[in-house]
Amino acid sequence: MNVKIRQVIPNDLEEIAKIESICFPKEEAATKESLKYRIETFPNSFFVATYNGKIIGFVNGAVTNHNTIVDELYEAEGGHNPLGKNQSIFGLDVLPEYQRQGIAAKLMEHIMEKSKEAGRENMVLTCKDRLIHYYEKFGYENKGVSASVHGGVVWYDMIAKL
């Protein structure tokens, strides 16, 4: 499977919003407006995976000095700092029919490599307990239950040194 990873462009918004609504429950999913803001504000931290020209997944997150995900980061003007030391991950989405084929791993490895090249110190994300072991494969360490209450879910803070 010849999957290509590239930086997001504004014209990707419709497909990305659709994928987000498929991959996350409504209360956890980013809105189309939020995704538009992310594309406009931190395109250097937003990558899409394509197969035969179709977007099949993406990864994105703000640059921050926070060592954990704080809910304010999800809001417009919520703390993206292009000079920050850490790259956060807000979402790692892959369409269900393309899951379990290594695409999420390719996206994660890509953003980690780009973050390292940009001089970031750490990667930070939150995840549900069932995904802790997945992120540990990339060098993330579980730091315990997160203060984030995004979507009314229990999240775990994860951090990886670059």
C-alpha positions as CSV (number, residue, x, y, z in Angstrom):
1,M,0.0,0.0,0.0
2,N,1.6,3.2,-1.2
3,V,0.5,5.8,1.4
4,K,1.9,9.3,1.1
5,I,2.2,11.8,4.0
6,R,2.1,15.5,3.3
7,Q,1.4,18.8,5.1
8,V,-2.2,19.8,5.3
9,I,-3.6,22.5,2.9
10,P,-6.8,24.5,3.4
11,N,-8.6,22.6,0.7
12,D,-8.3,19.4,2.9
13,L,-10.8,20.8,5.4
14,E,-14.0,19.0,4.2
15,E,-12.4,15.6,4.0
16,I,-10.6,16.1,7.4
17,A,-13.8,17.2,9.1
18,K,-15.6,14.1,7.8
19,I,-12.8,11.8,9.0
20,E,-12.9,13.4,12.4
21,S,-16.6,12.8,12.7
22,I,-16.1,9.1,11.8
23,C,-13.2,8.5,14.1
24,F,-14.4,10.3,17.3
25,P,-17.7,10.5,19.2
26,K,-19.4,13.8,18.8
27,E,-18.5,15.0,22.3
28,E,-14.8,14.3,21.6
29,A,-14.5,15.3,18.0
30,A,-13.1,18.6,16.9
31,T,-15.6,20.8,15.1
32,K,-15.1,21.8,11.5
33,E,-14.4,25.4,12.8
34,S,-11.7,24.1,15.2
35,L,-10.1,22.0,12.4
36,K,-10.1,25.1,10.1
37,Y,-8.4,27.1,12.9
38,R,-5.7,24.4,13.3
39,I,-5.0,24.2,9.6
40,E,-4.6,28.0,9.5
41,T,-2.7,28.3,12.8
42,F,-0.3,25.4,12.9
43,P,-0.1,23.8,9.4
44,N,3.5,22.8,10.2
45,S,2.1,20.4,12.8
46,F,-0.7,19.0,10.7
47,F,-0.1,16.1,8.3
48,V,-2.4,14.0,6.2
49,A,-2.0,10.5,4.9
50,T,-3.2,9.9,1.3
51,Y,-3.8,6.8,-0.7
52,N,-4.5,7.1,-4.4
53,G,-5.0,10.9,-3.8
54,K,-7.7,10.4,-1.1
55,I,-7.1,11.5,2.5
56,I,-7.4,8.4,4.7
57,G,-6.0,9.8,7.9
58,F,-4.3,12.7,9.7
59,V,-2.4,13.8,12.7
60,N,-2.3,17.3,14.3
61,G,-1.5,19.3,17.4
62,A,-0.3,22.6,18.7
63,V,3.2,23.6,19.8
64,T,3.3,24.5,23.4
65,N,5.4,24.9,26.5
66,H,3.0,22.8,28.5
67,N,4.2,19.3,29.5
68,T,0.6,18.0,29.3
69,I,-2.5,18.6,27.3
70,V,-4.6,21.3,28.9
71,D,-8.1,21.8,27.7
72,E,-7.4,25.5,26.8
73,L,-5.1,24.3,24.0
74,Y,-8.2,23.0,22.1
75,E,-9.7,26.5,22.0
76,A,-8.9,29.2,19.5
77,E,-6.0,31.3,20.9
78,G,-5.6,28.5,23.4
79,G,-1.8,28.5,23.7
80,H,-0.2,27.5,20.4
81,N,3.3,28.9,20.7
82,P,5.4,28.4,17.5
83,L,8.5,28.7,19.7
84,G,7.3,26.2,22.3
85,K,9.5,23.2,23.4
86,N,6.8,20.6,23.1
87,Q,4.7,19.2,20.2
88,S,1.2,18.1,21.3
89,I,-0.9,15.6,19.5
90,F,-4.6,16.5,19.4
91,G,-5.7,13.8,17.1
92,L,-4.5,10.8,15.2
93,D,-7.3,9.7,12.9
94,V,-7.4,6.9,10.3
95,L,-10.5,5.9,8.5
96,P,-11.8,2.5,9.9
97,E,-11.3,0.6,6.6
98,Y,-7.6,1.6,6.6
99,Q,-6.9,0.9,10.3
100,R,-4.5,-1.8,11.5
101,Q,-2.3,-1.3,8.4
102,G,0.4,0.9,9.9
103,I,-0.9,4.2,8.7
104,A,-1.3,5.7,12.2
105,A,2.2,4.6,13.0
106,K,3.5,6.3,9.8
107,L,1.7,9.5,10.8
108,M,3.0,9.4,14.3
109,E,6.6,8.7,13.2
110,H,6.3,11.6,10.7
111,I,5.2,14.2,13.1
112,M,7.7,13.0,15.7
113,E,10.5,13.3,13.1
114,K,9.4,16.8,12.0
115,S,9.1,17.9,15.6
116,K,12.6,16.7,16.3
117,E,13.9,18.5,13.2
118,A,12.1,21.7,14.5
119,G,14.0,21.4,17.8
120,R,11.1,20.3,20.0
121,E,12.1,18.5,23.2
122,N,9.0,16.4,23.8
123,M,5.8,15.0,22.4
124,V,2.7,15.2,24.6
125,L,-0.7,13.7,24.2
126,T,-3.6,12.3,26.1
127,C,-5.3,9.0,25.4
128,K,-7.8,6.6,26.7
129,D,-6.5,3.7,28.8
130,R,-7.0,1.2,26.0
131,L,-4.5,3.1,23.9
132,I,-1.7,3.5,26.5
133,H,0.2,0.4,25.2
134,Y,-0.1,1.7,21.6
135,Y,1.6,5.0,22.3
136,E,4.3,3.3,24.5
137,K,5.5,1.7,21.3
138,F,6.6,5.2,20.2
139,G,8.4,5.9,23.4
140,Y,5.6,7.6,25.3
141,E,5.4,7.2,29.0
142,N,2.2,7.2,30.9
143,K,2.1,10.0,33.5
144,G,-1.2,9.1,35.0
145,V,-4.8,10.5,34.8
146,S,-4.9,13.8,33.0
147,A,-6.5,17.0,34.3
148,S,-8.2,17.2,30.9
149,V,-11.9,16.7,30.9
150,H,-12.3,17.1,27.2
151,G,-15.5,15.3,26.0
152,G,-16.2,14.1,29.5
153,V,-13.7,11.2,29.2
154,V,-10.9,10.0,31.5
155,W,-7.7,10.7,29.7
156,Y,-4.1,9.7,30.5
157,D,-1.2,12.1,30.0
158,M,1.6,10.7,27.8
159,I,5.0,12.2,27.1
160,A,7.9,11.1,24.9
161,K,11.3,12.6,24.8
162,L,12.6,13.5,21.3
